């Protein structure tokens, strides 16, 4: 377990216990299967999501009354760390279910919606997806074209969402659309709604252990009571993304641990010219960079958890953590690939899998450049996006 600065000691006893429990689950149940899932691009989503539900990994911060565990956000972050230590796609599945489906229903939904959907989502019996990104501009959600027209006791939705985790297998979607007044609102769209379809995106070379698709809405009619009544404007889906980015900041450090441990074992066990590779100065430089980046990133994540749990986390701080932690994890995976040489390109080792996954994680839920501009605006008060 990589923890050079003992950052885990800053977690509470219950949070440390959660992290260790999830680590044991990941090592025994997920690690033996992940390479084949990724190679075949065939994740048994329903089976895995039920396992996640049994472990309390889906929406753990949701109150127990609705099927959650009432856990701290620091505990949630620790869970995402361990899942992404196995694979970014597995963390994505849990993160979307918790932060992007259960969170908006819990925060913006009616009491009836909470009781109808949250327990099934928490157990993994129901699978949800989050429809915000559109084909013509993921970084500009305010320009969304999806519309929700009121028609008597119904809403009629038209539009298209792209790059949606779990959409091809989801039982329901939380879809964001502009209403007749041009206000962004959230809607629960069930799988059996007429005019709702979810084509699968094929031939991915990243996040292959994750099911990705579109959401196509063609005169999709849903009851007006499927509107999330508390959703009001773009701040509503962006609030969901802030919660998801929190989990990504933790998860990326799990991926960095995985590639570091692989590189360390490989370079200490392989010799050239009569000496272990790890004895070479340039190799030690790479390993030290990885340890340093992991230490700083994990301390950043732990403090972010403390801020979140105390109500002091801001979107700027989340952007700093997501931007930094994913990029250093990606750079670390590239360094590990170098150290493994030719063996670094085969999925017999996890390095190339993590490296390709992190290429996507670096882009989604806010690209590195977009988060740079978010933080830049926060520290200067000047909006470079205008």
C-alpha positions in Angstrom: 0.0 0.0 0.0 1.6 3.2 -1.2 1.4 6.0 1.4 4.8 7.6 1.8 3.5 10.5 3.9 1.0 8.4 5.9 -1.9 10.4 4.6 -4.3 7.7 5.5 -3.6 8.2 9.1 -5.4 11.6 8.8 -8.6 9.7 8.1 -10.9 8.7 10.9 -10.9 5.1 12.2 -14.2 4.3 10.4 -12.9 5.8 7.2 -9.7 3.8 7.4 -11.7 0.6 8.0 -13.9 1.3 5.0 -10.8 1.8 2.8 -9.2 -1.4 4.0 -12.5 -3.3 3.5 -12.9 -2.1 -0.1 -9.2 -2.8 -0.8 -9.8 -6.4 0.3 -12.9 -6.7 -1.9 -11.1 -5.2 -4.9 -8.1 -7.5 -4.5 -10.1 -10.7 -4.1 -13.1 -10.1 -6.4 -12.2 -7.5 -9.0 -8.4 -7.7 -9.7 -8.6 -11.3 -11.0 -11.3 -10.4 -13.5 -10.5 -6.9 -14.7 -7.9 -7.6 -17.4 -10.3 -10.0 -19.2 -13.2 -7.5 -19.0 -11.0 -4.7 -20.4 -9.5 -6.9 -23.2 -12.9 -8.2 -24.3 -14.7 -4.9 -23.7 -17.4 -6.9 -21.9 -18.2 -5.8 -18.4 -21.0 -7.8 -16.7 -22.5 -4.5 -15.5 -25.5 -5.8 -13.6 -23.5 -8.5 -11.8 -20.8 -5.9 -10.8 -23.3 -3.2 -9.8 -25.0 -5.7 -7.5 -21.7 -6.5 -5.9 -21.0 -2.8 -5.5 -24.4 -2.4 -3.9 -23.7 -5.2 -1.4 -20.4 -3.5 -0.5 -22.1 -0.1 0.0 -20.2 1.5 -2.9 -23.2 3.1 -4.6 -24.3 6.4 -3.2 -22.7 5.8 0.3 -23.3 9.4 1.4 -27.0 9.1 0.9 -28.9 8.7 4.2 -29.7 5.2 5.4 -33.5 6.0 5.1 -33.1 5.9 1.3 -30.8 2.9 1.1 -27.4 4.6 1.5 -24.9 4.3 4.3 -24.8 7.9 5.5 -21.0 7.8 5.1 -18.7 10.8 5.1 -17.4 12.1 1.8 -13.9 11.2 2.9 -15.1 7.5 3.2 -16.6 7.9 -0.3 -13.3 9.2 -1.6 -11.5 6.3 -0.1 -13.9 3.9 -1.9 -13.2 5.6 -5.2 -9.5 5.4 -4.6 -9.6 1.7 -4.2 -12.0 1.1 -7.2 -9.8 3.1 -9.5 -6.7 1.3 -8.2 -8.3 -1.6 -10.1 -9.7 0.3 -13.1 -11.1 3.7 -14.0 -14.1 2.2 -15.6 -15.2 0.5 -12.4 -14.8 3.8 -10.5 -16.8 5.5 -13.2 -19.7 3.1 -12.9 -19.9 3.6 -9.1 -19.2 7.4 -9.4 -21.9 8.0 -12.0 -24.5 6.0 -10.0 -23.8 7.8 -6.8 -22.8 11.3 -7.7 -24.6 11.9 -10.9 -27.8 9.8 -10.5 -28.5 9.3 -6.8 -27.2 12.7 -5.8 -29.5 14.8 -8.0 -32.5 12.7 -7.0 -31.6 13.1 -3.4 -30.9 16.8 -3.6 -33.4 18.0 -6.2 -36.0 15.2 -6.2 -39.4 15.0 -4.4 -39.9 12.7 -1.5 -41.8 10.3 -3.7 -38.9 10.2 -6.2 -36.4 9.6 -3.5 -38.3 6.6 -2.0 -39.1 5.2 -5.4 -35.6 5.2 -6.9 -32.8 5.6 -4.3 -33.1 2.2 -2.6 -32.9 0.3 -5.9 -30.0 2.4 -7.1 -28.1 1.9 -3.8 -28.5 -1.9 -4.0 -27.5 -2.0 -7.7 -30.8 -3.5 -8.7 -31.4 -0.4 -10.7 -28.8 1.2 -12.9 -28.9 4.9 -13.8 -27.1 7.2 -16.1 -26.6 11.0 -16.4 -27.4 12.9 -19.5 -25.8 16.3 -19.8 -23.0 16.2 -22.4 -24.1 16.8 -26.0 -22.3 16.0 -29.2 -21.6 19.6 -30.2 -19.9 20.8 -27.0 -19.2 19.0 -23.8 -17.3 22.0 -22.3 -20.3 24.3 -22.9 -23.3 22.8 -21.2 -25.1 26.1 -21.1 -25.5 25.8 -24.9 -27.4 22.6 -24.7 -30.0 22.0 -27.4 -32.1 19.3 -25.6 -35.6 20.7 -25.0 -38.4 19.7 -22.6 -41.8 21.1 -23.8 -44.7 21.0 -21.5 -47.8 19.3 -23.0 -50.6 19.1 -20.5 -49.7 16.6 -17.8 -46.5 15.6 -19.6 -43.2 16.8 -20.8 -42.0 16.0 -24.3 -38.2 15.8 -24.6 -36.2 16.1 -27.8 -32.4 16.0 -28.1 -29.2 13.9 -28.0 -26.7 13.2 -25.3 -23.2 11.7 -25.9 -20.5 9.8 -24.0 -22.9 8.6 -21.4 -21.6 6.0 -18.9 -24.0 3.0 -18.5 -26.7 4.4 -20.8 -27.0 1.2 -22.9 -27.9 -0.8 -19.8 -29.5 1.9 -17.6 -33.0 1.4 -16.2 -33.4 5.2 -15.9 -31.6 8.4 -16.9 -31.4 11.7 -15.2 -31.6 14.0 -18.3 -30.9 17.7 -18.3 -32.9 19.8 -20.8 -34.1 23.4 -21.2 -37.8 24.0 -20.5 -40.2 26.4 -22.2 -38.6 29.3 -20.3 -35.1 28.3 -21.3 -34.3 27.1 -17.8 -32.2 23.9 -17.4 -34.2 21.3 -15.5 -33.6 17.7 -14.6 -35.9 14.9 -15.6 -36.1 11.2 -14.7 -36.6 9.2 -17.9 -37.3 5.5 -17.5 -36.0 2.9 -19.9 -39.5 2.1 -21.2 -40.4 5.7 -22.1 -41.4 5.9 -25.8 -38.9 7.8 -27.9 -36.0 6.9 -25.6 -33.0 5.0 -27.0 -29.4 4.4 -26.0 -27.1 3.3 -28.8 -23.8 1.9 -27.6 -20.5 3.5 -28.5 -18.2 0.9 -30.0 -14.4 0.4 -30.6 -13.2 2.4 -27.6 -9.5 2.0 -26.7 -10.1 3.5 -23.2 -12.5 2.7 -20.4 -13.2 -0.6 -22.1 -14.4 -2.0 -18.7 -17.2 0.5 -18.8 -20.3 0.6 -21.0 -20.7 3.9 -22.9 -23.4 5.2 -25.2 -25.7 7.9 -26.3 -29.1 9.0 -25.2 -31.5 9.8 -28.1 -34.8 11.5 -27.2 -37.3 11.7 -30.1 -40.6 13.1 -28.9 -39.9 11.3 -25.6 -43.0 11.7 -23.4 -42.8 11.4 -19.7 -45.2 12.5 -16.9 -44.7 15.9 -15.4 -44.0 14.4 -12.0 -40.8 13.0 -13.4 -39.4 16.6 -13.3 -36.9 17.0 -10.4 -38.7 19.9 -8.7 -35.6 21.3 -7.0 -33.6 21.6 -10.2 -33.4 25.2 -11.3 -30.7 26.3 -13.8 -27.3 25.1 -14.9 -26.1 25.2 -11.3 -28.0 22.0 -10.6 -26.1 19.7 -13.0 -22.9 21.5 -12.3 -23.4 20.7 -8.6 -23.6 17.1 -9.5 -20.3 17.3 -11.4 -18.6 18.9 -8.5 -19.5 15.9 -6.4 -18.3 13.5 -9.1 -15.0 15.4 -9.6 -14.4 15.0 -5.9 -14.4 11.2 -6.4 -12.2 11.5 -9.5 -9.5 13.4 -7.5 -9.3 10.4 -5.1 -9.6 7.7 -7.7 -6.8 9.0 -9.8 -4.4 8.5 -6.9 -5.5 4.8 -6.8 -4.5 4.4 -10.4 -1.2 6.1 -9.7 -0.5 3.7 -6.9 -1.3 0.7 -9.2 1.2 1.8 -11.9 3.9 2.8 -9.4 3.7 -0.6 -7.6 3.9 -2.4 -11.0 6.9 -0.3 -12.1 8.7 -0.8 -8.7 8.2 -4.6 -8.8 9.3 -4.8 -12.4 12.4 -2.6 -12.1 13.6 -4.3 -8.9 13.1 -7.7 -10.3 14.6 -7.2 -13.8 18.4 -6.8 -14.3 20.5 -5.4 -17.1 24.3 -5.4 -17.2 24.4 -7.3 -13.9 22.3 -4.8 -11.9 18.6 -4.4 -11.2 17.0 -1.7 -13.4 15.9 0.1 -10.2 19.5 0.7 -9.4 19.9 3.0 -12.4 19.7 6.7 -11.6 17.2 7.6 -14.3 14.8 4.9 -13.2 15.0 6.1 -9.6 14.3 9.6 -10.8 11.0 8.3 -12.4 10.0 6.3 -9.3 10.7 9.3 -7.0 8.6 11.6 -9.2 5.7 9.1 -9.0 6.0 8.8 -5.2 6.2 12.6 -4.8 3.2 13.2 -7.0 1.2 10.4 -5.3 2.0 11.8 -1.8 1.0 15.4 -2.8 -2.1 14.2 -4.6 -3.3 12.0 -1.8 -2.7 14.7 0.8 -4.7 17.1 -1.4 -7.5 14.5 -1.7 -7.6 14.0 2.1 -7.8 17.7 2.8 -10.5 18.1 0.1 -12.5 15.4 1.9 -12.2 17.3 5.2 -13.4 20.5 3.5 -16.3 18.7 1.9 -17.4 17.0 5.1 -17.2 20.4 7.0 -19.1 22.2 4.2 -16.1 24.3 3.2 -15.3 22.8 -0.2 -15.6 25.1 -3.2 -15.8 24.3 -6.9 -12.4 25.9 -7.4 -10.8 23.6 -4.9 -12.3 20.6 -6.6 -11.0 21.8 -10.0 -7.5 22.1 -8.5 -7.6 18.6 -7.2 -9.2 17.0 -10.3 -6.9 18.9 -12.6 -3.7 18.1 -10.7 -4.4 14.5 -9.6 -5.5 13.2 -12.9 -2.7 14.8 -14.9 0.0 13.5 -12.5 -1.6 10.0 -12.6 -1.5 10.1 -16.4 2.1 11.2 -16.4 3.0 8.5 -13.9 1.4 5.9 -16.0 3.4 7.1 -19.0 6.6 6.8 -16.9 5.7 3.3 -15.8 5.1 2.4 -19.4 8.6 3.6 -20.2 10.2 1.6 -17.4 8.4 -1.6 -18.5 9.8 -1.2 -22.0 8.1 -3.5 -24.5 6.2 -5.3 -21.7 4.6 -2.0 -21.0 2.3 -2.2 -24.0 0.8 -5.6 -23.2 -2.2 -6.0 -20.9 -0.4 -8.8 -19.1 0.6 -5.8 -17.0 -2.0 -3.2 -15.9 0.1 -0.2 -16.9 -1.1 0.4 -20.5 -4.7 -0.2 -19.4 -4.4 2.5 -16.7 -2.6 4.8 -19.1 -5.3 4.6 -21.8 -8.1 4.9 -19.2 -6.5 8.0 -17.7 -6.4 9.6 -21.1 -10.1 9.7 -20.9 -10.3 10.7 -17.2 -8.0 13.6 -18.0 -10.7 14.8 -20.5 -14.1 14.0 -19.0 -16.0 16.0 -16.4 -14.0 19.0 -17.3 -10.8 18.9 -19.4 -7.5 19.9 -17.9 -7.7 23.3 -19.7 -11.2 24.0 -18.6 -10.3 23.4 -15.0 -7.3 25.7 -15.4 -9.7 28.4 -16.5 -12.1 27.7 -13.7 -9.3 28.1 -11.1 -8.0 31.1 -13.0 -11.3 32.8 -12.7 -11.6 31.9 -9.0 -8.2 33.4 -8.1 -8.3 36.5 -10.4 -12.0 37.3 -10.6 -11.6 37.5 -14.4 -13.5 35.1 -16.7 -11.3 33.9 -19.5 -14.2 31.9 -20.9 -16.1 35.1 -22.0 
